[in-house]
Amino acid sequence: MKKYIITGLLVWLPLAITIWVLLWVLGLIDGVFTSLLTASQAVLPASMSHNIDELRHIPGLGLLILVGGMALTGMFVANIFGQWWLKQWDRLLSNIPIVKSIYSSVKQVSDTLFSSSGNAFREAVLVQYPHQGSWTIAFVTGKPGGEVAEALGEEHVSLYVPTTPNPTSGFFLMMPRSSVRPLKMSVDAALKHIISMGVVAPEGAAVEGPEHARN
């Protein structure tokens, strides 16, 4: 009976966690959408207050508006006129104290991660971390540049070492290229291996049975 319960748990647990994450994201988006509706009620005439209240009861409307807004924004900036407005927007935010440092940093990271020509998270490697003889999987995010590269001298690579089981937190390291061992596995396979704490073997890796392990 215990074996069947564990098997059933392994079937339902991933689905339950997936549903929980999706519901959390939808709740977050609906919360932002509700805040926008509340702010609009304070600005728009009182005669429109009833119509705005009705929008609160439409499930998933915030998500649809968010997706539609991103699609329209992408279509707008895809042409020359939209590119010009985007440059003006970037220039405006880059001249505001405090805001410019946050906006510029986030923009550089997002452009690197989501650009089709970028090199971020395109290679999984093995590195010795946190000490010699202890190995972990890391992702190459680029190469040090400027003053940092001059101070390091030898060719180094920038690495992101994710934590387990939450890969969204981790450590940024710069290590000599000679200390890094490239892996043939894809980034997706490496992430699955990390999140599962090594339980899910990368594709193509042979799984050793009890007899082979004893030998």
Secondary structure, 3 states (H helix, E strand, C coil): CHHHHHHHHHHHHHHHHHHHHHHHHHHHHHHHHHHHHHHHHHHCCHHHHHHHHHHCCCCCHHHHHHHHHHHHHHHHHCCHHHHHHHHHHHHHHCCCCCHHHHHHHHHHHHHHHHCCCCCCCCCEEEEECCCCCCEEEEEEEECCCHHHHHHHCCCEEEEEEECCCCCCCEEEEEEEHHHCEECCCCHHHHHHHHHCCCCCCCCCCCCCCHHHHHC
